[in-house]
Amino acid sequence: MTSANTGQVAVTDRAIQQIKAMIASGQLRPGDRLPPEKQLSEKIGVSRNSLREAVRALSVLKILDVRQGDGTYVTSLEPELLTYAIGFTLDVHPDTAVVDIMAVRRLLEPAAVGMATPHLTHEDLQSLRDLMAPLSEDTEINTLVQADITFHHLINRRCGNPYLTSLLDAFATSTARGRLWRGLHENEAIRRTLDEHHRILEALESGHADLAATYAAAHVAGVETWLRHDPVPAFDPELDAADPAGQPAEAAQAHDDDAAG
């Protein structure tokens, strides 16, 4: 990178930090329209080109929404938007990082499950039962992985911390390929997963938050341990054919919509 390019990046970074500071201080609130380009560039002391680069970067991060012919607005800043960048990063992680991501999930998921337990409604528990009902040892592994992601989402969304929920959603979808690999190559992986889900559900139904959290930790740790001994390959025809990329999140959203209805 030339010194000129380095300087441009530094100025753009400064513009990004200035806009972020305006949002953090409340000068710009969710839904607000940014001042005109000329006015804002003069206010923060950068060129209009540098400001455009900063706006472009912040729009990629879902902090700003550029509306052609209308202007640039601060987004709603909802947790699922603010954690979008993390989800995007996780989506492009190398398969060798799956174990590290599973380790982080093992630390966070039990806390979310414990926090969610007292807030789960009768309808929430029924949704979990309905999700589990059609699953068996004969279920295809990609169907099971989709159901697994939805199962955890339905629980974690009740933890009371939307940022934690969004992070765990990102971790769950980004490690789907690892769980597919385990399901394709570990004997009784499907039966074991179903048994673990039933144990978690039974603890939730009885209101035992500590027990549910313990079962959730063991459930995630089982996948993590297996992947440490049998890492996901960079390429495998059977695995690639089973990979339900993009579908799990849609399935979870469908269950959210059903519950809301």
Backbone as a ProteinNet text record, in pm:
[ID]
protein_1_A
[PRIMARY]
MTSANTGQVAVTDRAIQQIKAMIASGQLRPGDRLPPEKQLSEKIGVSRNSLREAVRALSVLKILDVRQGDGTYVTSLEPELLTYAIGFTLDVHPDTAVVDIMAVRRLLEPAAVGMATPHLTHEDLQSLRDLMAPLSEDTEINTLVQADITFHHLINRRCGNPYLTSLLDAFATSTARGRLWRGLHENEAIRRTLDEHHRILEALESGHADLAATYAAAHVAGVETWLRHDPVPAFDPELDAADPAGQPAEAAQAHDDDAAG
[TERTIARY]
85.3	0	89.5	58.9	139.1	106.8	197.2	175.6	47.7	16.1	-107	-229.5	-226.5	-339.3	-351.8	-235.8	-236.1	-298	-262.9	-318.7	-468.3	-516.4	-659.3	-735.2	-677.2	-739.8	-748.7	-641.6	-640.2	-748.1	-763.8	-866.1	-1005	-1023.4	-1152.9	-1184.4	-1083.7	-1103.5	-1144.7	-1084.4	-1119.6	-1264.9	-1306.8	-1445.9	-1542	-1503.9	-1586.4	-1600.1	-1488.9	-1490.9	-1574.9	-1568.8	-1646.1	-1796	-1835.5	-1977.8	-2024.7	-1942.4	-1976.8	-1992.7	-1905.1	-1913	-2042.3	-2084.6	-2208.6	-2328.1	-2322.8	-2431.1	-2427.9	-2308	-2294.3	-2334.8	-2310.2	-2342	-2487.8	-2558.7	-2699.4	-2722.7	-2615.1	-2635.1	-2710.2	-2682.7	-2757.1	-2825.1	-2955.3	-3031.4	-3080.9	-3122.2	-3176.9	-3288.2	-3275.1	-3374	-3345.1	-3247.2	-3214.9	-3146.5	-3171.4	-3103	-2974.7	-2865.8	-2739	-2749.6	-2675.3	-2673.1	-2623.4	-2649	-2598.1	-2448	-2402.4	-2263.4	-2165.4	-2188.7	-2096.8	-2090.6	-2205.3	-2212.2	-2143.1	-2167.7	-2109.6	-1958.9	-1912.4	-1768	-1693.1	-1752.5	-1689.3	-1691.3	-1799.1	-1811.9	-1707.3	-1682.1	-1587.3	-1446.2	-1429.8	-1297	-1232.9	-1312.4	-1257.7	-1313.3	-1250	-1299.5	-1429.4	-1502.2	-1628.3	-1602.3	-1489.6	-1455.2	-1431.6	-1358.6	-1333.2	-1463.4	-1552.6	-1681.9	-1761.8	-1758.5	-1832.1	-1778.6	-1646.3	-1587.4	-1630.7	-1636.2	-1678.5	-1824.2	-1907.2	-2049.6	-2066.8	-1989.2	-1996.6	-1959.7	-1853.6	-1809.6	-1914.4	-1973	-2072.2	-2203.7	-2230.5	-2350.9	-2332.5	-2210.4	-2181.2	-2200.9	-2168.5	-2183.2	-2325.5	-2416.5	-2557.6	-2580.1	-2486.5	-2504.4	-2573.6	-2541.4	-2606	-2681.8	-2786.7	-2869.1	-2871	-2805.6	-2799.2	-2918.9	-3004.1	-3124.7	-3108.1	-3093.8	-3070.2	-3183	-3142.5	-3238.5	-3307.1	-3273.2	-3340.4	-3240.8	-3126.6	-3028.4	-2974.4	-2896.4	-2837.1	-2892.1	-2936.5	-3001.4	-2927.9	-2937	-2892.6	-2996.7	-2952	-3046.7	-3113.7	-3196.5	-3263	-3164.9	-3042.5	-2938.6	-2984.7	-3076.4	-3119.4	-3002.3	-3000.2	-2887.2	-2854.3	-2959.3	-2931	-2859.1	-2877.5	-2804.3	-2661.9	-2647.2	-2515.1	-2422.6	-2478.4	-2395.4	-2381.5	-2434.9	-2427.8	-2283.5	-2196.2	-2056.1	-1990.3	-2023.9	-1968.6	-2017.7	-2147.3	-2202.4	-2137.9	-2114.4	-2050.7	-1909.6	-1836.9	-1700	-1699.7	-1792.5	-1799.5	-1834.6	-1917.1	-1957.4	-1839.7	-1735.7	-1621.9	-1500.8	-1522.5	-1410.2	-1362.2	-1234.5	-1186.3	-1240.5	-1256.4	-1311.3	-1226.5	-1099.2	-1011.5	-1051.8	-1133.5	-1173.4	-1298.9	-1362.7	-1488.6	-1473.3	-1364.4	-1344.4	-1336.2	-1265.5	-1254.4	-1390.6	-1469	-1603	-1691.9	-1680.9	-1757.2	-1717.9	-1591.1	-1545.6	-1609.7	-1619.3	-1684.6	-1832.7	-1894	-2035.7	-2057.1	-1965.2	-1976.3	-1975.8	-1904.7	-1899.5	-2026.9	-2083.9	-2196.6	-2332.6	-2346.5	-2478.5	-2538.9	-2463.4	-2523.3	-2578.6	-2508.1	-2556.7	-2689.4	-2699.5	-2823.5	-2938.1	-2910.6	-3014.3	-3062.9	-2969.2	-3006.9	-3090.1	-3052.1	-3126.4	-3265.1	-3275.9	-3402.4	-3504.3	-3457.9	-3547.3	-3669.9	-3655.6	-3776.2	-3867.4	-3821.4	-3899.9	-3968.6	-3945.4	-4008.4	-4156.6	-4240.3	-4384.7	-4429.8	-4555.9	-4613.9	-4605.3	-4629	-4623	-4479.7	-4382	-4242	-4208.6	-4247.7	-4218.6	-4291.9	-4413.8	-4487.7	-4419.6	-4365.9	-4293.3	-4172	-4103.4	-3987.7	-4030.7	-4143	-4193.4	-4231.8	-4301.3	-4345.1	-4226.1	-4119.6	-3998.9	-3934.2	-3932.9	-3867.8	-3950.3	-4082.1	-4172.2	-4142.1	-4121	-4100.6	-3958.7	-3867.2	-3727.3	-3701.5	-3619.3	-3584.2	-3444.2	-3398.4	-3265.9	-3257.5	-3373.3	-3375.6	-3376.7	-3381.2	-3383.3	-3252.6	-3260.8	-3139.9	-3062.1	-2930.9	-2846.1	-2865.8	-2887	-2905.6	-3035.8	-3140.1	-3266.3	-3245.5	-3167.4	-3140.7	-3063.8	-2964.7	-2885.2	-2972.7	-3061.4	-3153.3	-3242	-3293	-3377.6	-3298.5	-3171.4	-3086.1	-3067.5	-3043.8	-3025.1	-3153.3	-3266	-3394	-3422.1	-3392.6	-3413.8	-3342.5	-3216.8	-3139.4	-3183.8	-3223	-3270.8	-3398.1	-3490	-3616.4	-3595.2	-3491.7	-3459.8	-3386.6	-3280.7	-3192.7	-3260.4	-3362.8	-3430.1	-3502.4	-3521.8	-3589.1	-3489.4	-3361.6	-3261.3	-3265.7	-3334.5	-3345.7	-3234.5	-3141.1	-3029.6	-3022.5	-3078.5	-3084.9	-2947.8	-2845.3	-2711.3	-2656.8	-2680.2	-2637.1	-2710.9	-2840.4	-2917.9	-2861.7	-2833.9	-2782.4	-2645.4	-2559.1	-2426.9	-2439.1	-2524.4	-2539.2	-2602.2	-2694	-2748.2	-2635.9	-2545.9	-2434.6	-2342.1	-2312.1	-2226.4	-2290.7	-2421.7	-2490.3	-2487.9	-2517.3	-2520.3	-2379.5	-2280.9	-2144.8	-2078	-2131.1	-2073	-2157.2	-2256.3	-2343.3	-2264.1	-2166.2	-2087.2	-2012.7	-1961.7	-1893.7	-1987.8	-2110.5	-2207	-2254.4	-2260.5	-2290.7	-2181.8	-2056.8	-1943.4	-1949.8	-1978.6	-1990	-2103.7	-2218.5	-2333.1	-2310.7	-2230.3	-2202.9	-2103.1	-2018.9	-1906.7	-1898.2	-1983.2	-1981.7	-2103.7	-2079.6	-2189.7	-2277.6	-2408.2	-2508.7	-2508	-2451.4	-2451	-2592.7	-2678.8	-2816.4	-2889.5	-2877.6	-2943.7	-2892.7	-2762	-2704.1	-2755.9	-2762.9	-2812.7	-2957.2	-3039.7	-3180.4	-3194.8	-3117.1	-3121.2	-3082.3	-2980	-2934.5	-3040	-3106.2	-3213.6	-3327.9	-3364	-3472.6	-3436.8	-3311.5	-3270.3	-3279.5	-3233.6	-3243.9	-3390.6	-3475.9	-3617.3	-3683.4	-3651.4	-3708.9	-3668.8	-3544.3	-3499.2	-3569.9	-3590	-3661.7	-3805.8	-3869.2	-4009.5	-4026.2	-3925.2	-3931.9	-3883.3	-3832.8	-3788.5	-3653.2	-3574.2	-3441.9	-3337.7	-3315.3	-3225.9	-3082.8	-3032.3	-2894.5	-2876	-2975.2	-2966.7	-2972.5	-3062	-3072.6	-2941.6	-2880.5	-2753.2	-2643.3	-2641.6	-2540.8	-2556.4	-2680	-2704.9	-2666.7	-2692.2	-2656.4	-2504.5	-2431.4	-2285.1	-2232.1	-2288.2	-2244.1	-2276.6	-2389.8	-2433.9	-2334.6	-2298	-2203.9	-2064.3	-2026.3	-1892.8	-1873.3	-1980.8	-1969.8	-1928.1	-1987.7	-1950.5	-1808	-1776.4	-1642.3	-1535	-1557.7	-1459.5	-1439.8	-1549.5	-1539.2	-1462	-1489.3	-1422.9	-1274.6	-1236	-1093.4	-1017.9	-1085.2	-1020.5	-1039.6	-1144.1	-1171.5	-1212	-1115.8	-1145.6	-1222.9	-1297.5	-1372.1	-1275	-1288.3	-1197.4	-1231.8	-1134.1	-1158.1	-1257.3	-1256.7	-1349.5	-1386.5	-1516	-1566.2	-1698	-1707.5	-1827.5	-1955.1	-1949.7	-2068.5	-2111.7	-2013.5	-2043	-2099.4	-2038.4	-2084.7	-2226.5	-2259.5	-2393	-2498.3	-2457.9	-2551.9	-2564.3	-2469.6	-2464.2	-2587.8	-2671.8	-2794.1	-2770.1	-2671.5	-2630.6	-2749.1	-2766.3	-2871.6	-3006.1	-3029	-3160.7	-3189.8	-3092.2	-3123.7	-3182	-3122.8	-3172.7	-3316	-3347.9	-3482.6	-3578.7	-3533.4	-3617.9	-3647.6	-3546.5	-3565.8	-3663	-3651.4	-3740.8	-3883.5	-3902	-4034.9	-4097.8	-4018.4	-4070.9	-4103.4	-4023.7	-4053.7	-4187.2	-4206.9	-4330.7	-4450.3	-4433.6	-4542.4	-4577.8	-4474.9	-4499.6	-4569.6	-4526.1	-4588.1	-4733.5	-4762.5	-4900	-4989.2
-118.3	0	124.1	218.5	340.2	430.4	528.3	621.2	701.5	732.7	807.9	726.7	596.6	510	494.5	482.7	470.7	593.5	710.2	834.1	842.7	796	797.1	707.4	589.3	496.7	557.9	625.6	688.5	795.8	876.2	981.7	919.5	814	745.4	686.9	627.8	573.1	682.8	799.7	911.2	952.6	952.5	986.7	884.2	757.1	651.5	672.3	700.5	719.8	842	946.2	1067.2	1040	967.9	935.6	844.4	745.6	655.9	734.5	833	914.1	995.5	1045.6	1121.4	1032.8	907.2	814.1	777.1	747.6	707	819.3	944.5	1058.3	1100.2	1046.8	1083.5	1197.3	1252.2	1356.6	1301.4	1174.2	1103.2	984.2	973.6	867.1	768.2	650.4	552.5	614.3	597.9	652.8	792.8	862.4	999	999.4	1106	1127.4	1205.7	1163.6	1234.7	1372.3	1469.9	1602.1	1589.5	1690.5	1688.2	1662.1	1600.7	1557.5	1671.3	1785.7	1899.2	1946.6	1958.3	2005.9	1908.2	1778.2	1679.2	1667	1673.3	1662.5	1779.1	1897.3	2013.6	2002.2	1949.5	1938.4	1844.6	1733	1635.9	1652.4	1746.4	1782.3	1683.9	1627.2	1535.9	1574.3	1522.2	1549.1	1473.1	1515	1446.9	1304.4	1283.2	1147.5	1056.1	1107	1028.1	1000.6	1098.6	1079.3	970.9	972.4	869.6	730.2	717.7	588.6	544.2	639	607	562.7	632.8	597	459.6	433.8	302.9	191.3	212.6	111.8	89.9	197.5	185.9	127	143.9	81.3	-69.8	-112.8	-255.5	-319	-243.3	-291.3	-277.4	-227	-211	-103.2	-10.4	101.8	217	233.9	334.1	267.5	335	285.8	392.4	365	460.2	436.4	536.4	527.1	617.7	556.1	632.1	733.7	860	964.9	1019.4	967.2	1010.7	1059.2	993.1	1031.9	911.9	939	833.4	843.7	729.5	727	632.8	665	570.7	459.1	335.6	223.7	218.9	117.7	100.7	63.5	19.2	-22.5	-138.2	-218.7	-338.3	-436.4	-519.3	-611.4	-699	-748.6	-837	-764.1	-630.1	-551.7	-524.8	-493.7	-459.1	-580.1	-699.4	-820.2	-880.5	-811.1	-860.7	-882.6	-786.4	-797.1	-921.9	-954.6	-1075.6	-1197.7	-1199.3	-1311.8	-1326.4	-1213.2	-1217.3	-1272.3	-1227	-1276.3	-1426.4	-1471	-1613.7	-1695.6	-1639.2	-1712.3	-1741.2	-1658.5	-1678.6	-1734.5	-1783.5	-1838.6	-1968.2	-1999.7	-2129.9	-2240.5	-2360	-2470.8	-2503.4	-2467.4	-2493.7	-2411.8	-2306.2	-2220.2	-2269.7	-2375	-2422	-2460.6	-2527.8	-2572	-2451.5	-2347.4	-2228	-2161.5	-2157.8	-2098.9	-2183	-2316.1	-2403.4	-2382	-2355.7	-2332.5	-2206.1	-2101.2	-1978.3	-2004.8	-2079.4	-2113	-2193.3	-2282.7	-2364.4	-2276.5	-2165.5	-2074.7	-1990.8	-1950.7	-1857.9	-1925.4	-2037.3	-2099.5	-2140.9	-2204.7	-2241.7	-2121.1	-2008.8	-1888.3	-1843.7	-1845.6	-1804.9	-1899.1	-2028.8	-2126.7	-2107.2	-2087.8	-2063.6	-1937.2	-1831.8	-1706.3	-1719.2	-1803.6	-1818.3	-1902.3	-1997.8	-2097.1	-2037.1	-1938.1	-1886.4	-1803.4	-1771	-1685.7	-1763.1	-1892.5	-1971.8	-1991.3	-1961.9	-1975.6	-2116.1	-2144.2	-2271.9	-2287	-2176.1	-2180.4	-2207.6	-2150	-2175.4	-2323.1	-2380.3	-2521.2	-2610.6	-2571.6	-2650.5	-2643.3	-2527.1	-2514.1	-2605.9	-2617.3	-2706.7	-2852.6	-2888.8	-3026.2	-3056.2	-2961.5	-2981.3	-2995.6	-2919.8	-2927.8	-3064.9	-3118	-3245.8	-3365.3	-3351.4	-3465	-3547	-3484.8	-3565.7	-3618.9	-3584.8	-3624.1	-3762.7	-3838.4	-3972.8	-4006.4	-4125.8	-4167.9	-4181.5	-4185.4	-4195.2	-4058.1	-3952.8	-3817.9	-3788.6	-3725.3	-3689.1	-3585.2	-3592.4	-3509.4	-3360.5	-3320.6	-3177.6	-3127	-3213.5	-3176.8	-3163.4	-3253.4	-3248.1	-3121.7	-3085	-2965.5	-2840.5	-2833.6	-2720.3	-2714	-2831.8	-2838	-2800.7	-2841.5	-2810.5	-2659.8	-2591.8	-2447.2	-2378.8	-2425.2	-2367.9	-2394.6	-2515.5	-2553.9	-2456.8	-2431.2	-2343.2	-2198.1	-2157.2	-2020.5	-1996.3	-2092.2	-2076.2	-2062.4	-2126.1	-2112.9	-1981	-1957.3	-1843.2	-1708.5	-1701.6	-1573.1	-1525	-1614.5	-1577.9	-1544.1	-1531.5	-1508.8	-1367	-1276.9	-1139.7	-1047.9	-1101.2	-1020.6	-1039.5	-946	-964.6	-973.1	-912	-920.9	-1062.6	-1122.3	-1259.8	-1354.3	-1330.8	-1413.2	-1404.9	-1283.3	-1265.5	-1329.9	-1316.8	-1379	-1530.5	-1588.6	-1734.1	-1782.2	-1704.4	-1739.3	-1745	-1646.2	-1643	-1762.6	-1795.6	-1910.4	-2040.5	-2052.5	-2176.3	-2199.9	-2096.5	-2114.8	-2132.3	-2064.9	-2073	-2207	-2281.8	-2412.8	-2527.4	-2495.4	-2599.6	-2702.8	-2655	-2746.5	-2848.5	-2804.3	-2896.9	-3002.4	-2962.2	-3058.9	-3155	-3105.1	-3194.6	-3300.7	-3256	-3348.3	-3455.7	-3414.7	-3511	-3609.4	-3557.4	-3643.7	-3745.6	-3706.9	-3797.7	-3906.7	-3881.4	-3972.7	-4030	-3984.3	-4042.4	-4132.1	-4254.6	-4347.3	-4294.2	-4303.1	-4265.2	-4115.9	-4033.4	-3889.1	-3833.5	-3882.6	-3832.6	-3872.3	-3999.5	-4044.5	-3965.6	-3943.6	-3872.3	-3728	-3664	-3526.6	-3518.8	-3611.9	-3611.8	-3636.4	-3729.7	-3757.2	-3632.9	-3562.2	-3441.6	-3332.2	-3317.8	-3219.2	-3251.9	-3380.2	-3420.3	-3391.6	-3413.4	-3384.8	-3234.9	-3153.8	-3009	-2968.1	-3021.3	-2986.4	-3028.7	-3146.4	-3193.4	-3101.1	-3056.6	-2965.3	-2830.6	-2784.3	-2658.3	-2670.4	-2781.1	-2801.3	-2807.8	-2859.8	-2868.8	-2741.7	-2646.1	-2518.9	-2522.3	-2625.7	-2638.8	-2569.8	-2443.1	-2364.1	-2416.8	-2450	-2498.7	-2630	-2717	-2845.9	-2827.5	-2741.8	-2714.5	-2656.9	-2566.2	-2506.2	-2611.3	-2702.1	-2809.3	-2900.2	-2936.6	-3022	-2949.7	-2818.5	-2742	-2738.5	-2721.3	-2719.6	-2853.8	-2962	-3095.6	-3120.4	-3071	-3088	-3021.5	-2897.3	-2825	-2885.4	-2921.7	-2977.7	-3108.6	-3187.1	-3313.5	-3292.3	-3191.9	-3160.6	-3106.6	-3016.8	-2957.7	-3065.2	-3157.2	-3262.8	-3350	-3385.7	-3471.4	-3401.3	-3271.5	-3196.8	-3174.9	-3175.2	-3163.6	-3287.8	-3401.3	-3525.6	-3556.7	-3497.5	-3523.7	-3392.3	-3306.2	-3173.1	-3178.9	-3073.9	-3063.1	-3045.4	-3124.2	-3108.4	-2985	-2935.1	-2817.5	-2847.9	-2972.6	-3010.9	-3156.2	-3182.5	-3319.6	-3322.6	-3400.9	-3399.8	-3430.7	-3528.3	-3566.2	-3453.4	-3390.4	-3280.7	-3161.2	-3127	-3012.8	-3034.7	-3158.6	-3188.5	-3174.7	-3200.4	-3195.4	-3057.4	-2968.5	-2838.4	-2754.7	-2722.5	-2645.9	-2496.2	-2444.5	-2305.3	-2210.6	-2124.5	-2023.6	-2070.7	-2202.1	-2250.4	-2247.3	-2277.3	-2280.6	-2150.5	-2037.9	-1910.8	-1887.7	-1929.1	-1914.1	-2001.8	-2121.9	-2211.7	-2153.5	-2096	-2034.4	-1918.3	-1838.9	-1725.8	-1775.1	-1885.4	-1940.3	-1980.6	-2040.6	-2078.8	-1954.7	-1850.5	-1726	-1669.8	-1672.3	-1620.7	-1702.3	-1836	-1922.1	-1892.8	-1874.5	-1847.9	-1713.1	-1616	-1484.3	-1486.8	-1576.4	-1586.2	-1659.6
0	0	0	-88.4	-96.4	21.8	44.4	155.6	135.1	6.2	-22.7	16	-19	16	166.8	233	378.8	442.3	389	441.1	420.9	304.3	275.5	372.2	399.7	493.5	631.7	674.5	806.7	817.2	711.7	712.9	715.1	637	635.2	772.3	836.3	970.9	1068.6	1052.6	1140.7	1118.6	993	962.7	1021.5	1013.8	1072	1222.2	1288.5	1433.1	1471.5	1391.8	1420.4	1409.3	1305.6	1289	1401.1	1436.7	1547.2	1677.1	1698.3	1819.6	1822.3	1707.2	1699.8	1735	1692.6	1724.3	1872.7	1922.9	2063.5	2159.1	2120.5	2207.7	2198.4	2100.5	2084.4	1988.1	1930.5	1829.9	1709.6	1679.8	1576.9	1643.1	1626.2	1689.9	1585.2	1629.5	1534.8	1449.9	1319.1	1226.7	1178.5	1239.9	1197.8	1061.5	990	861.7	885.8	821.4	835.4	769.9	821.1	756.9	612.4	529.9	392.5	389.3	282.4	272.9	295.4	230.3	243.5	388.8	451.2	589.8	685.3	665.9	757.2	737.9	612.7	588.3	651.1	645.4	706.4	858.7	912.9	1057.9	1117.9	1048.9	1105.1	1047	954.1	906.2	810.9	721.2	620	483.9	378.7	244.1	220.3	119	87.9	39.4	-29.5	-73.1	47.2	147.6	268	342.3	344.6	409.5	337.9	205	129.9	161.6	171.7	206.2	345.8	437.9	574.4	576.7	504	497.1	434.8	330.7	265.7	364	440.6	536.5	644.9	695.2	801.9	750.7	622.4	566.4	553.3	522.6	517.6	655	759.5	896.8	948.4	863	898.6	1005.5	1015.6	1107.2	1035.1	907.8	824.5	710.8	666.9	555.9	447.7	336	225.2	133.6	122.9	40.9	-80.2	-194.8	-316.6	-338.8	-361.9	-388.4	-265.1	-148.4	-25.5	79.2	89.8	189.7	264.5	366.5	447.9	589	641.6	771.6	867.7	995.6	1097.8	1102.5	1105.5	1110.3	1247.9	1267.6	1396.8	1507.4	1467.1	1561.8	1650.1	1597.9	1670.6	1681.2	1784.6	1805.7	1686	1616.9	1503.8	1391.5	1383.7	1284.4	1332	1459.7	1510.8	1518.8	1527.3	1529.4	1389.4	1289.2	1151.6	1108.1	1142.6	1099.2	1156.7	1281.5	1341.7	1267.2	1237.2	1161.9	1025.8	958.7	826.9	837.8	940	960.7	986.7	1069.4	1100.3	976.8	889.5	768.8	676.5	682.4	592.6	666.6	788.5	863.6	799.3	811.4	763.2	852.9	796.3	874.2	996.3	992.4	1107.2	1229.7	1210.4	1322.2	1392.3	1338.5	1394.5	1541.6	1575.8	1713.9	1807.8	1767.1	1850.7	1869.8	1763.1	1773.1	1863.9	1853.4	1940.5	2086.5	2112.1	2249.2	2306.9	2224.7	2270.1	2295.2	2205.3	2222.5	2350.6	2381.5	2504	2628.6	2624	2737.8	2751	2636.9	2639.2	2643.4	2573	2560.4	2694.6	2786	2914.5	2990.3	2984	3051.2	2991.9	2858.8	2793.5	2828.7	2830.6	2863.5	3007.3	3100	3238.6	3254.6	3183.6	3189.9	3127.3	3023.8	2951.1	3026.1	3105.6	3166	3234.7	3323	3389.7	3300.7	3180.9	3092.4	2979.2	2972.2	2867.7	2899.5	2803.7	2821.8	2783.5	2814.1	2772.8	2621.1	2549.2	2402.9	2354.6	2422.4	2385.9	2401	2513.6	2538.9	2439.3	2403.2	2304.6	2168.5	2133.8	2006.5	2003.5	2117.6	2126	2113.5	2177.4	2165.7	2021	1958.6	1819.9	1726.1	1753.5	1671.2	1684.1	1805.7	1832.1	1785	1783.6	1760.6	1635.1	1519	1398.1	1379.6	1469.6	1452.8	1511.1	1442.3	1488.6	1439.9	1471.5	1427.2	1276	1209.5	1063.3	995.5	1074.1	1018.3	946	828.9	755	834.5	824.6	908.3	881.1	755.3	729.5	791.1	792.8	858.3	1008.4	1065	1208.5	1245.5	1165.5	1195.6	1189.3	1091.4	1083.1	1206.7	1247.9	1367.1	1492.2	1498	1612.8	1626.4	1515.6	1518.5	1565.3	1514	1554.1	1701.5	1748.2	1887.7	1981.9	1954.8	2042.4	2030.4	1910.2	1892.7	1972.6	1968.4	2039	2190	2241.4	2384	2410.1	2335.9	2364.7	2344.5	2260.9	2238.8	2364.5	2463	2587.8	2699.5	2667.6	2772.1	2827	2758.2	2805.8	2760.3	2681.9	2630.6	2479.8	2402.2	2257	2190.1	2251.1	2192.9	2208.8	2322.6	2344.4	2250.1	2232.8	2139.6	1998.6	1953.3	1817.3	1799.8	1900.4	1893	1883	1966	1965.3	1835.2	1777.9	1646.6	1542.8	1548.3	1453.6	1474.3	1600.4	1629.6	1581.4	1601.8	1565.8	1415.1	1337.7	1193	1135.5	1195.2	1141	1170.6	1266.6	1299.2	1244.4	1161.2	1107.2	1026.2	951.9	869	955	1070.2	1160.2	1213.8	1245.3	1296.9	1189	1066.3	954.3	940.3	951	939.3	1046.8	1167.8	1276.8	1250.5	1205.4	1180.7	1070.9	972.8	860.9	897.1	997.2	1021	1162.7	1254.3	1388.6	1407.2	1446.2	1472	1584.6	1564.3	1664.3	1698.9	1612.4	1639.6	1643.7	1554.7	1552.5	1680.2	1719.4	1842.4	1961.7	1968	2080.6	2085.3	1971	1966	2013.2	1967.5	2007.4	2157.4	2209.7	2353.6	2433.6	2387	2457.3	2452	2337.9	2326.9	2422.1	2429.5	2518.9	2665.1	2701.7	2839.2	2869.2	2774.1	2791.6	2806.2	2718.2	2720.9	2851.6	2900.1	3026.9	3142.6	3142.8	3248.3	3237.7	3114.9	3094.9	3142	3109.1	3147.6	3299.1	3366.8	3512.6	3580.7	3502.5	3557.4	3624.9	3598.2	3659.9	3571.8	3595.3	3511.4	3514.3	3633.9	3645.3	3569.6	3580.5	3513	3361.3	3315.6	3171.8	3118.9	3195.4	3153.9	3147.8	3244	3245.3	3124.8	3093.3	2977	2847.6	2841.1	2721.2	2703.9	2814.5	2807.5	2758.8	2810	2769	2622	2578	2438.9	2342.6	2370.1	2284.1	2296.6	2418.2	2441	2366	2351.1	2278.8	2134.2	2069.7	1930.7	1925.4	2016.9	2021.1	2037	2129.5	2155.4	2032.6	1967.1	1848.9	1737.7	1718.5	1612.1	1640.1	1766.2	1798.5	1752.3	1752.4	1711.9	1563.5	1504.2	1362.9	1296.2	1263.4	1209.1	1077.5	1052.7	927.6	811.9	704.7	590.2	509.1	437.2	353.7	242.6	194.5	87.8	106.4	97.1	103.1	26.8	-83.2	-166.9	-89.7	0.8	76.5	170.6	232.6	324	248.7	136.4	58.8	6.9	-27.9	-77.1	32.2	158.8	270.3	332.8	301.6	366.7	332.6	433.5	407.8	422	348.4	364.9	349.4	450.1	445.7	496.5	502.7	539.2	688.3	776.6	918.2	971.5	933.9	984	938.4	814.8	764.6	842.7	877.2	954.7	1091.8	1154.9	1285.9	1276.3	1169.7	1152.1	1132.5	1058.6	1037.5	1170.2	1258.8	1389.2	1472.2	1459.9	1528.8	1481.3	1349.2	1292.4	1337.8	1342	1386.3	1531.3	1614.8	1756.3	1774.7	1693.1	1702.7	1659.8	1561.8	1512.7	1607.3
[MASK]
+++++++++++++++++++++++++++++++++++++++++++++++++++++++++++++++++++++++++++++++++++++++++++++++++++++++++++++++++++++++++++++++++++++++++++++++++++++++++++++++++++++++++++++++++++++++++++++++++++++++++++++++++++++++++++++++++++++++++++++++++++++++++++++++++++++

